Amino acid sequence: MKVSDRTHGVEYAIRDITAYANRIRAQGKEITYLNIGDPVKFDFKTPAHIKKALIDAVNRDENYYADSEGLPELRQAIVEKESEKGLDVTPDDVLVTNGVSEGLDMTLASIVDPNSEVLMPGPYYPPYSSYVKFYGGRPVEFRLHEDGRPDLEDLRSKITSRSRALCIISPNNPTGEVFDRKSLQQLVDIATEHDLYVICDEIYDKIAFDSQFTGIGKVAKDAPVVLLNGFSKAYLMTGWRCGYVCMNSSSRKLDQFREDVPKLARVRIAANLPVQHAAVAALRGPQDHIPQMVDRLRRRRDYVVKRLNAMSGIQCRLPRGAFYVFPKIELGSRWKDDKEFVIDLLNTTGVLTVHGSGFGSAYGSGHFRIVYLPPEDQLEKAMDRLERFLR
Ligand SMILES: Cc1ncc(COP(=O)(O)O)c(C=O)c1O
């Protein structure tokens, strides 16, 4: 039977690679999963007060359909969080979604027409290009300098009459790069000049290590900024699926978008209601698990980066946020490309990582992504295996 060409082309390297791993596991080999950025699968657990808020909501029988735009108390709590980060936003500018993933889908569905182009710095989180392609558009990668600043000349040279939006992910997945205020300002200025939506994903806003994180709101003024954020990472609620879309209240250019995107929220009915009560508790309750998590992650990051840079054929930059490293590999004549490297590593050692080209071929190729969420003893074993494999 025919399936749509649209769906047939969808890719998500981070999970697609698991199919290989499962085949190997079926042969009895132990797999170390360093491919999915889910802290709750490791030793970071959902705080007790957030779990209790979910259970209490279920026990109060708040198990019905929520408002399509989201629970009013949650929209208000989101306004407080995002206003503090600098964005001009009211509850009417907030839509609660089943994860950032759904928010991204709705946003791109509302912006992308066939042949539209969406600019994104490479390498990027794969759903950005998958959704753009799904809606008939074309993802266009632009370059970052070695130090992580955007290459503005390259960006300008790639803007055409078909360009619709510029995506920013900060801190970034897969590189952990964090844009500073100046870079954000430059990107927003270019987008404003060319009437491009700015879609900014700040899901890792609380997981920044050495430098101060700056939110897009600080530089947005009246630019058409659509901010995506959620509860999966900092609040350890990956499995519960809760995120949101915030539209810059000061932007008149967003008026049509503001009117249209809630239609998509209504047609999918609502986000999960008990989880929205838990999200209110996450934003309003104690926050002390976050600095503890960041401290543990910093130690794991430092350990992994040190081990990687001591291996011949590997070069790894120090990520400034999130929980991924994205080392460069010398492929030489041994491996055809980064995917072959990742599969060979998996077959030989059982260590599952993700090939860099899955995060965009222009700037991701020749790299691989490692999730450094596991405790140090597991990371040590994985690094030992990788080192032996490279030798
Ligand atoms: C940059 C980025 N955005 C969005 C997501 C998905 O978020 P959610 O769990 O809220 O759908 C991820 C997950 O890894 C991510 O890295």
The ligand as an SDF file (V2000), in Angstrom:
LIG
                    3D

 16 16  0  0  0  0  0  0  0  0999 V2000
   17.0140   21.1340   21.5330 C   0  0  0  0  0  0  0  0  0  0  0  0
   15.9030   20.2240   21.9230 C   0  0  0  0  0  0  0  0  0  0  0  0
   14.6320   20.6250   21.7550 N   0  0  0  0  0  0  0  0  0  0  0  0
   13.6130   19.8150   22.0840 C   0  0  0  0  0  0  0  0  0  0  0  0
   13.8150   18.5510   22.5950 C   0  0  0  0  0  0  0  0  0  0  0  0
   12.6360   17.6860   22.9140 C   0  0  0  0  0  0  0  0  0  0  0  0
   11.9560   18.2170   24.0060 O   0  0  0  0  0  0  0  0  0  0  0  0
   10.6330   17.6220   24.6130 P   0  0  0  0  0  0  0  0  0  0  0  0
   10.9880   16.4470   25.4610 O   0  0  0  0  0  0  0  0  0  0  0  0
   10.0710   18.7580   25.4340 O   0  0  0  0  0  0  0  0  0  0  0  0
    9.7400   17.2660   23.4750 O   0  0  0  0  0  0  0  0  0  0  0  0
   15.1150   18.0860   22.7980 C   0  0  0  0  0  0  0  0  0  0  0  0
   15.3680   16.7270   23.3140 C   0  0  0  0  0  0  0  0  0  0  0  0
   16.4390   16.2170   23.3260 O   0  0  0  0  0  0  0  0  0  0  0  0
   16.1850   18.9580   22.4460 C   0  0  0  0  0  0  0  0  0  0  0  0
   17.4490   18.5740   22.5900 O   0  0  0  0  0  0  0  0  0  0  0  0
  1  2  1  0
  2  3  1  0
  2 15  2  0
  3  4  2  0
  4  5  1  0
  5  6  1  0
  5 12  2  0
  6  7  1  0
  7  8  1  0
  8  9  2  0
  8 10  1  0
  8 11  1  0
 12 13  1  0
 12 15  1  0
 13 14  2  0
 15 16  1  0
M  END
$$$$
